[in-house]
Amino acid sequence: MTDSDIDEMGPIDYLVIEFPADRPPNGSALPLLHDLVERGIIRVLDLAFVRKGTDGSVSGIDIAEVGLEGEIDVTLFAEAASGLLDHTDFAEAGAALEPGCSAAVLVYENTWAAPLARALRRNGAQLVASGRIPVQSILSSLDALGTDT
C-alpha cells in the first residue's frame, strides 16, 4: 500500500465479537456485513475467528471451519486478510473472551468517512482520540435517568 493509498483511506476500526460457547456463530449477520460492503459504507480489511479454550489457550479458527450457514458464501470474506492482524492481536482478542467462547475479529475501513478524513488531513488536521460508547452503556444511562427508550 502506497502513501497515496493511505491518504485516500477513511478511519479504520476493529471489533471483537464474542459468541457464547453454547451458541457459536451461525452466519446470520453475514448478509448485513455484505450489504455494508456492497453499499460502499465499509471495506473489510480482515475477518478472522479465534477460540478461547477452557484452559485459557487461544487459537485461530479457519473461516471455512467456523460452520457459518446462510445465503452468503463465507469464503467471500476468507480473502479479507490485509496482514494487519497478527498473533499478538489474536492473543489480545482472546484475553477479552470468556473461556470456551469464540469470537470474530473484524478490521474495517469506514469508507463513508474517507472524503471527510482526506479533506481534514490535507488541511493538516489529525485524529488524536477516538472511542465508541457501547449500546449497553447508553441504555444503562437512560435507565438511570428514568428515560423511556
WOBEL-V636695 format. One record per residue. RES is the residue in three letters. OMEGA is omega in radians with two decimals (none if undefined). Layout:
res | omega
RES | OMEGA
RES | OMEGA
//
This chain:
res | omega
MET | -3.10
THR | 3.07
ASP | 3.12
SER | 3.10
ASP | -3.13
ILE | 3.13
ASP | -3.11
GLU | -3.02
MET | 2.98
GLY | 3.11
PRO | 3.13
ILE | 3.10
ASP | 3.02
TYR | 3.06
LEU | 2.95
VAL | -3.03
ILE | -3.09
GLU | 3.05
PHE | -3.14
PRO | -3.10
ALA | -3.09
ASP | 3.11
ARG | -3.14
PRO | 3.14
PRO | -3.10
ASN | 3.12
GLY | -3.08
SER | 3.14
ALA | -3.10
LEU | 3.10
PRO | 3.13
LEU | 3.08
LEU | 3.12
HIS | 3.12
ASP | 3.10
LEU | 3.11
VAL | -3.11
GLU | -3.13
ARG | 3.09
GLY | -3.14
ILE | 3.08
ILE | 2.98
ARG | -3.14
VAL | 3.10
LEU | 3.12
ASP | 2.96
LEU | -3.11
ALA | 3.13
PHE | 3.09
VAL | 3.09
ARG | 3.07
LYS | -3.14
GLY | 3.11
THR | 3.09
ASP | 3.13
GLY | 3.13
SER | -3.12
VAL | 3.11
SER | 3.07
GLY | 3.10
ILE | 3.07
ASP | -3.06
ILE | 3.13
ALA | -3.10
GLU | -3.09
VAL | 3.12
GLY | 3.13
LEU | -3.12
GLU | 3.05
GLY | -3.03
GLU | -3.13
ILE | 3.10
ASP | -3.08
VAL | -3.12
THR | 3.02
LEU | -3.11
PHE | -3.14
ALA | -3.14
GLU | 3.13
ALA | -3.14
ALA | -3.08
SER | -3.05
GLY | 3.12
LEU | -3.12
LEU | 3.06
ASP | -3.06
HIS | 3.10
THR | 3.12
ASP | 3.13
PHE | 3.10
ALA | 3.11
GLU | 3.09
ALA | 3.13
GLY | 3.13
ALA | -3.13
ALA | -3.06
LEU | 2.98
GLU | 3.10
PRO | 3.13
GLY | -3.11
CYS | 3.04
SER | -3.13
ALA | 2.94
ALA | 3.06
VAL | -3.05
LEU | 3.04
VAL | -3.06
TYR | 3.05
GLU | 3.04
ASN | -3.06
THR | 3.09
TRP | -3.08
ALA | -3.07
ALA | 3.14
PRO | 3.10
LEU | -3.14
ALA | 3.13
ARG | 3.14
ALA | 3.14
LEU | 3.13
ARG | -3.13
ARG | 3.09
ASN | 3.10
GLY | 3.13
ALA | 3.06
GLN | 3.10
LEU | -3.11
VAL | 3.07
ALA | 3.12
SER | 3.12
GLY | 3.14
ARG | 3.11
ILE | 3.14
PRO | -3.14
VAL | -3.14
GLN | 3.12
SER | 3.10
ILE | -3.13
LEU | 3.10
SER | 3.13
SER | 3.12
LEU | 3.08
ASP | -3.14
ALA | 3.11
LEU | -3.12
GLY | -3.14
THR | 3.06
ASP | 3.11
THR | none
//
